[in-house]
């Protein structure tokens, strides 16, 4: 049975190749997709093939690509491989695209996910030519029932000149009802977002669109990119254990109760391990107001430990994606998918009092965090929504193994090579060696705690650096945040010269 219920839009059905012919060099295209879920499956390859053919003729063909967050190899990957992306924003994780960004082929704007839809609305990038959005189905009234992510779909559909809809029959029809679509009024007519608890629904289960803007409907049957999580290793278990110790300390201090924990969690294996640790904890009635639903949250829901999870997308392993497809109607009672302008909105994050957990590339001895650029210049993925939650959460924690690349990179350095989260916003940092609670501390009071988190191989180097910095600061009477600027980036310089931050 066709999932296209509207007669007007049924007449627009065509192949992906035919739809791709509508797209021109230089077009600005906003697509669905967030952490490998809900992105268009057919159009990216068709557009990439058009680009390859154009390049073979000696013609230019590149697009500016806007998403919710990262997509997949059959979206970002195929387009990057075809040199079809001129400009990309706001977040990515594909290795081919990352290479194109770092070699200068693709311009990349890395900025906060909560603001990305607003920037499109305000015309900051110019006119959006196309919105390409995946749907579970199109209703009789022509409304879009979104699939496994919401992201910036609303903003792209509202602001694009033309719309292409991919109706994906792989996505479970039982996802209908999970979405909660709410539009924020345009400036200057903003009103408070009426969310005071994660379980509240404030909008509709569909996205209403201007049917006259729809130029093509493409039918697909293809899965999301569902990458498996790595098995939980000893380092991740230790980090999870220290995080739980920190939460227990909050309970003991009277700042948290066992049934009052509202969480936000970044994406990845270590955050997923933290959620696994919560299964055997004393915490009950856990709620999430976050960006993505991961395997660990599904386990918490199944165990009766988590009562509600509000996000903008799924980020599931293949096994759990199949489980979600098979049991979406059951999970829809406890999972809400919202536009990312709502899921990441600072107003709501601050109001709910979230305990936030995100990853990092490196942190320095004063608690500044770099989560985007390796050795200061090489883009990894992007800041994503981490700053939306870090600055506005009640407690902003960062979790990381103490080293990387077989021990050649230290996660704790004298001075970060790029700053995404300043010391004023970072409250807690956790490695496998413990946690540093930085709240209420002046810069010099943080140093000992931060060095204690470093891998033992790097602690003497960090201590030596700080002793030199203190001596310089005492001589110059500038004691607030002591640094030896001549050697502040010595760890990074050594890595560039020798391939390791360690002294040879």
N, C-alpha and C positions, 0 to 999 in steps of 0.2 A: 504493500500500500504506500502510495506517495506521501511524503512528509510535507508536501507543499499544499497547504489548504486554501491558499488564496488564488482565485482564477487569474487575476491580473498578473501575478508573479509567475504562475505556471507557464504563461506565454513567453516568459523571459529565459526559460531553461535553455542552456547551451553547454558546449564542452568547455573545459578549462582553456584549451588552446584558442577557441573562438573568443572567449572573454578576455584573454591576454592581449588579443589584437586591439582592444580598446585602449590599452595603456601606452603612453608615449614617453619618450626620453624626457627626463626632468620632472616627471610627475611626482607629487608628494602623496604617499599612500599610507594610510593608517590601517593597521590590521589588528585582528583579535589575536590573543595569545599571551600567556603569562606562565613562565617556568615550564615550558614544554607542554602546556595543556591548552586546548581550545583554539589553536592557531589554524589558519587555512592550510589545507593539505595539498590541493591541486594547483592553485594559481601560482604559488612561488616557483615551482618547477617550470610551468608554462612561461612565466615571465623570464626566468633564467634562460630558457631555450631561445626566446626572442632576442635576449641580449647577446647570446653567443652568435646567433645568425647575423645580427647587426654588426658585431665586431669583426666577423669574417668578411663582411662587405666593406669594412673600413668606416662604418657609421658609428656615431656615439649612441649609447643606450645605457643609461644609469637612472635609478630612481632614488628618491629620498624616502627612507623607510621608518615608520613610527609604529611602535608596538605598545603592549602593556608592560612587558618585561622580556625575558629571554624566550626563544621559540625552540627550534629543533634543527637538526641537519637537513631535513627536507623543507626547510623554510630559510632561515638565516644562512645555513650552510650552502645550499645550492645557489642561492643568489650571490653570496660572496665568492664562491668558486667561479662563477660566470663574470666576475667583476661588474656586477649589476647594481651595487649599492654605492651611491655617491655620498650619502649622509645617513647616519643611523642614530636613533635615540629612542628611549632613555636608558635601556639596560640590555646587555647581551651576554651570552656565555659560550657561543660556538667557537671552536678552535680555529676554523678557517677564517671566520669574520674577525676574530681577535687578531690574527696575523695580518689581515688587510688593514685593520685600524692601526696597528703598530708600525707597519711599513709605509703608511701614509696614503694608501689607495683610497681608504674610506675615512671621511670625516666623522667624528663621533662626539656627541654631546652627552656627557654623563651628568645627570641631575636627579633630583628627588622625585620619586614616583608619584607622591601626592600632588605635585605641582604640574605634572606633565599634561594632564587633560586641560587644566586651566590655561597653560601656555598656548595650546591649540585653540581653545575658545577665544582667546584674546588676539589671535592672528599673529602671534609672535614669529611663526615660521612662514607666514604667507598662507595662501589659500590651500586647503586640503583638497586635492583632486579626486581621490578615491578612498572609500572605506571598503575593506574586504573582511567580512566577518563570518565566522563559523556559527551555525545554528543547529540545534537539535531538530527543530521543525519551524515552519512558518504557519501561523494560525490562519483561520478563515478570514480574519480581519486584517491580515498582513503584518501581524506583530512577529518579532523575532524571539524565539525561545532560545536563549544562549546555551552554549554547551558547557564544557568543563572549566571555563574561566570567563570572567567578566572584563577585568582590566580596564582599558580606556575605550571599550566598545561604544559607550553612549556618546562620548565626546566626538569620536571619529564619525559615527553615523549622523550625528546632528550637524556637523560642520563640513562634511565632505560634499563636493558637487555631485558625485555619482557614487552609487553603492553596488557592490557585488556580494552576493550571499552564497556561501558554501553550505549546503545542507548535508550533514554527515550522518549517515545511518549507522555508523559504528557507535556513535554516542547514544547512550541509553535514553529513550523517551521519558524514562522515569526521573531524569534530571529536572524535568519541568516541575516547577514549584520550589526549587532550591534557591533560585535567584531572588534578590531583593533589590530592584532597580529604583533608585531615588536620584533625582536631578537636583543639584545645588543651583539656586537662583543666580543669574548673572549679576556681577557687580553693577551698581551699588545696592542691589536689592537683596543682599544675603540675609538669611534667617538662620537661627541656631539649628544645627542638625539634631533632630529629636531622638537621639540614642543615649540612654543612660545605663543600659545593660547590654551585653553582647547578644542576648537572645531576642532582642526586640527587632521586629520587622517593620519597616517604615515605607515601603514602596510596593511596586508591582512585580509579578513573576515573569514579565516579558519586557522587551524594548519596543516601544512604538516608533515607527519611522515614517518618513515621507515616501510613499510608494512610488511617486513619480520620479524619484531620484534613482530607483533601482534599474540598472541597465543589463544585469545578467544574474542568473541563478544557476549554480553549478552543483550537481549531485555527486557526493563522494561517499566512500566507505573505507576509511583508513583510521588506524589508531593514533592516539597521542604519542608523543615521545615520552615513554615512561622508563626512565633509567633506574636500574636496581640500586638500592643502597648497599654499601659495603657492609660486611659483617662487623659487628661491634668489636673493636680491638681493646687491648688493655688500657691504652692511653685514653680512649674515649670513655671507657668505664670509670677511670679515675677522675676525669674531668666531670662526668655526670655525678659522681659521688661528692666531689667538692661543691658542685652547684647545690645539691640537696643539703649539704652541711650549711651552706650559706642560708638557704631557705629556713632551715631549722633554727638558725640564729635569729632570723627575723621574727619567727614565732616566739622564741624565748624573750625577745626584746619587746613584744607586744605590738609589733608593727604589721603582723600578718597572722591570719588564723588558718587552721588546716582546711577550712571549707571556704576560704575567701581569696583563693589564688586565681588571678586573671592573667593569662600569659600571652606573650608574643614570642614567636620563634623564627629565626632566620632559616634558610634552606641549607640542607647538607647532612652529612653523615654524623657529625658530632652533635648538632642540635637534635637529630633523630635519636641518638643514644641517650641524650638527656631525658627525652620523653619516655624512653624505655625504662630509665631509672625511676621515673615517677610512678610506674605501675606497682612497684613494691613499697612505695612511700606511704606516709600517714595522710597524705593530702587527698581530699575527697571534694566532690562538687567542683572540679576544676573547670574553668571557662577559658576560652581562647578568643582574642580579638587580634587578628594577625593577617598576614598576606596569603599564606598558603596552608593547605591541609596536607600533611605528610603522613606516612605510614604510622608513625608513632601516635599521632592524634587519633587515627582510626582505632588503633589498639586500645587507647585510653577510653574511647567511646564504647567499644565492645566490652571492656572490663567494668563499665559503669563508673569509671573514675572521672570522666569528662562529660559534662551535661550539655554543653553547646560549644561549637566552633564556628566563628564568623571569620571569613577570609574573602579573597577575591579570586582564588584559583586552587586547583589541586596540584600537587607535585608528588605523584605516587609511583611506586615501583610497578612493573608489569603485573605482578600478582595482585597487588592491591587495587590497581586500576580495573582489572577484571572483576574483582570483588565489588568495587563501587558500581560498576556497570550493572552487575547482577542484582544488587541490593540498594539501588539508589533511592527507591521510595522509602525504605526504612531509614536510611541515613538522612534523608531530607527533613526528618523531624528534628534533627540536632545540628545540621550543617546549614549555614547561610552563606551564599556567595553574593558579594556586593561589588559595585564599581570601585576601582582602586582609589578614586578621589574620596570615597567614604571609608574604605577599609584602612587607609593610611592617613586619614585627616588628623592633623595635630589637635584640633579641638576635641575630638572624641577620644583620642589617645590620652590626652591630659585628664579628661574628665573621668575616665574609667580606672585610672591608677594602675596601669599595666606594669608587670615585671617583664622586661624585655631582654631577649637573648639573641645576640648576633655574632657572626664570625669576624675575623680580622686577618690582615696580612702581617702587620707588626704594630707593636705599641712601644712607646718610649718610657723612660724612667719616671716621667711626670704624668703619665696616663693619657697622652695624646695617642690617637689611633689612626692608622692608615688601613683602609679596607679596599683600596682600588688599584694602586699603582706599585708594581714590583720595582724595587730600586728606584723609586721616584718617578719613573718615566714610562714604564711598560704597563699598559692597561691590562688588567686581568678581566674583570667582568663589569664592574661599575658599583656605584654606591647603593643603587636600588632603593629600597625603602628603609634601609637601616637607620638613616639619619632622621626620618620621619618619627621613628619610634625612640631612638636614642635621646634626642633632645627633649621629647615630650613625655616619655614614660616616667613612671614613679621611680623605678630602679632600672638603670640601663647597664646591662652586663654584656661582656664580650668573652667568648670562650674560644680557646685555641690550643693546639699542641705547642709545646715550648720551642720546637725547632722544625725545620723542613729540609727537603732535599738531602736526606740521609745525614742530617746534622750540620750541613754547610750553611744553613740560614738560621739565624736566631730570630724568634718572634718578639723578643725583648731587645731593644736597641737603645743607644744613648739618645738619639733624636730621630723621630720618624722622617722618612724621606719624602713623605707627602702626607698632608693632614686632611682627613675627612671628618673626624669627630674630635673636638677639642677637649682638653682636660676638664673644662667646666661641665661637659655633658656626660662624660664617662664616669660611672659610679663604681663598677665592680669589674675586675678582670680575673679570669680563671684559666689556669693551665693544669696539666696533670700533677703539678707540684703544689697546688693549693689555690686559694683565692685571696685577692687583695681588695679589701673594702676601702675605697678611696674617699668615701663621703666624710666631709667635715675636716679634711686634712689640707694643710698648706703644702705647696709643692715639695719642699725639702722633706716633709714628713711622709711623702709617698714613696720616696726612692727606695728605702730598705724593703718595703713590701713588694715593690715591683721587681727588684733584683731577685728576691726569693722565688719568684715565679719562673725565672729563666732556667734553661737547662744548665746543669752544673758545669758544663764545659765553658759556658759564657759568663758565669757569675764573676769570676776573678777579673775578666776584662771590663765588665760593667763597673765593678767596684773601683778599679784603677782609674777608669774614666771619670767617675764621680769625684774621686779624691783630687784629681788634677783640676776639675771644674771648680771645686770648693776653694782650692788654693788661689785660683785666678779671681774668683768672686770676692774672697776675703781681701785680697790685695787692692782690688778696684772698688771695694765696698758696694757691690751689686749682688746681694745675697738672695733675692727673691727666688730666682730660678737659675741656679748656677749652670753654666755651660762652658765648655772649652770649644769655641767655635772652629778652631783650626782642626779639631779631631771629632767634631760632633757627628760627621757622616763617615767616620773611619771604617765602621763595619761594612758599609755599602761600597766604599772605595776598594776595600780589600777583596770583597766578593767579585767586583768587576775585574780586578787585576789577577786574582788567583783562583776564582771559582769557589771560594769559601770565605765565610766571615771569621773563621778561626785563624789564629796566628800559626804560621807554618813552623 
